[in-house]
Amino acid sequence: MSEAFDITETLDVKGASCPMPVVKTKSAIDDLAEGDILEVVATDSGSMSDLDGWATGTDGVEMLEQVEDGDVYKHYVKKTA
């Protein structure tokens, strides 16, 4: 679970819909150092597939975990390069 992650920064994109969660996540990841972990908190259910697809297709990032918590979706993305 997410408690095991040493979260570097939390990005709140609640209320934003596609493509903004991905756009804002990319921007936030660009500002982090290698090994840092970004927690993304969203309310758009589409963010589950959108962010996973972005992480899968993007060099230098790894999707560690995605958690659905009621109407909130949490994504844990690690910068790997």
C-alpha positions as CSV (number, residue, x, y, z in Angstrom):
1,M,0.0,0.0,0.0
2,S,0.9,3.6,-0.4
3,E,2.1,3.9,3.2
4,A,5.2,2.1,2.1
5,F,6.1,4.9,-0.3
6,D,8.3,7.8,0.7
7,I,6.2,10.4,-1.1
8,T,8.2,13.4,-2.2
9,E,5.3,15.6,-3.4
10,T,1.5,15.4,-3.7
11,L,-0.3,16.8,-6.7
12,D,-4.0,17.6,-6.2
13,V,-5.8,17.5,-9.5
14,K,-9.3,16.9,-8.0
15,G,-12.0,18.4,-10.2
16,A,-9.8,18.3,-13.4
17,S,-10.8,16.1,-16.2
18,C,-8.8,14.6,-19.2
19,P,-6.2,15.5,-20.3
20,M,-5.3,17.8,-17.3
21,P,-4.4,15.2,-14.8
22,V,-1.8,13.8,-17.2
23,V,-0.6,17.2,-18.3
24,K,-0.1,18.4,-14.7
25,T,1.5,15.1,-13.6
26,K,4.0,15.3,-16.4
27,S,4.8,18.9,-15.4
28,A,5.2,17.9,-11.7
29,I,7.4,14.9,-12.6
30,D,9.7,17.0,-14.7
31,D,10.5,19.1,-11.6
32,L,11.4,16.1,-9.4
33,A,14.7,14.3,-9.0
34,E,15.4,10.8,-10.0
35,G,14.0,8.4,-7.4
36,D,11.3,10.9,-6.2
37,I,7.7,9.7,-5.8
38,L,4.8,11.8,-6.8
39,E,1.3,11.1,-5.3
40,V,-1.4,12.3,-7.7
41,V,-4.9,12.7,-6.2
42,A,-7.7,12.9,-8.7
43,T,-11.5,12.6,-8.9
44,D,-11.7,11.7,-12.6
45,S,-12.2,8.0,-12.9
46,G,-10.6,8.2,-16.3
47,S,-7.3,9.1,-14.6
48,M,-6.9,5.4,-13.7
49,S,-6.4,4.4,-17.4
50,D,-5.0,7.8,-18.6
51,L,-2.2,8.0,-16.1
52,D,-1.4,4.3,-16.3
53,G,-1.2,4.6,-20.1
54,W,1.0,7.7,-19.9
55,A,3.4,6.1,-17.4
56,T,3.6,2.9,-19.5
57,G,4.5,4.9,-22.6
58,T,6.8,7.4,-21.0
59,D,10.5,6.7,-20.4
60,G,11.8,7.8,-17.0
61,V,8.6,7.1,-15.0
62,E,7.1,4.1,-13.4
63,M,3.6,3.7,-12.1
64,L,4.0,2.1,-8.6
65,E,0.4,1.8,-7.6
66,Q,-3.1,3.1,-8.2
67,V,-5.7,3.1,-5.5
68,E,-9.4,3.8,-5.7
69,D,-10.7,5.3,-2.5
70,G,-14.4,6.1,-3.0
71,D,-14.6,9.0,-5.4
72,V,-10.9,9.7,-5.1
73,Y,-8.2,8.1,-7.2
74,K,-4.6,8.0,-6.0
75,H,-1.7,7.4,-8.3
76,Y,1.9,6.8,-7.2
77,V,4.4,7.6,-9.9
78,K,8.2,7.3,-9.5
79,K,10.7,9.2,-11.5
80,T,13.3,6.7,-12.7
81,A,15.5,8.8,-14.9
